Amino acid sequence: MRGHLHLTTQICTAYRMDNRCQCSANSDRLSNPILYNILSQMDNSKPSQNNFNYNSVPHRCNCELRRTVCLKRPAEICKEASAVLVKTIHFMKNLPAFNQLPPNDQLSLLKSCWAPLFILGLAQEHVDFEVMDTPGDSMLKKILLNRQESPEMEREQPTMAGVSKLKSCLRKFWSLDLSPKEYAYLKGTTIFNPDVRDLKAALFVEGLQQEAQQALSEVVQLINPRDQERFARILLTASMLQSITPSLISELFFRPVIGQADLLELLVDMLFCR
């Protein structure tokens, strides 16, 4: 698969995202100058150790890069996403070649591939979703609560930019209209990634990836013999999977369900529970 991935990177134009936020850092102050002036006077007149740090209040950024979002229909979409995740883990568990690997290699591959596999599952099951801006606490509420840090504030929240990248990837897979066999072999090439660090059976994994890729190529030719570029398009689209972070997936689809639990720990339990 390495050779084919190298080929696809030659025809793929890399793009760079400008990471600079274009919104003004003073947007909250400008949007509510009366409240800001009152609070500024309070801060100047009563300096104390427990005073609220006004400069630490995050402004409501309107650019895609930092706009935090959540699902519009969390109950429905989280249920569909959970079903896809269960199918994803079952797919891995039902692969005899995967079960032959050392447990530590299985764990390493799980950490590396669960998110890309889940996205392929979303595409195969045609799970579509919409998002909205995350409701934010008012500045006054944060002040009254002394802005105590919460686990939600420490975790990386889903952004509109990340969701747009995910939806773009899904649309590309839907446009390819892959067959179940194409999805299955593509999942195989994704699971057996010899580039994952510290694999004890890296050569065996590489051989499995090559077998899965060869099987994918053959089924593509069988289903679409006249489309000579389809195989390359599939690999090119699959390369987008690595650009979508696992944190985006876990926070967007599963945080409303699992609360403070660690999703990866739950996946490990699911995988090794015989």
ABEGO torsion letter per residue (X at the ends): XAAAAAAAAAABBBBBBBABBABBAAAAAAABAAAAAAAAAAAAABBBAABBBAAABBBBBABAAABBBBBABAAAAAAAAAAAAAAAAAAAAABAAAAABBAAAAAAAAAAAAAAAAAAAAAAAGBBBBBBBBBBBBAAAAAAAGGBBBAAAABBBBBAAAAAAAAAAAAAAAAAGBBAAAAAAAAAAAABBAABBGBAAAAAAAAAAAAAAAAAAAAAAAABAABAAAAAAAAAAAAAAAABBAAAAAAAAAAAAAEABBAAAAAAAAAABX
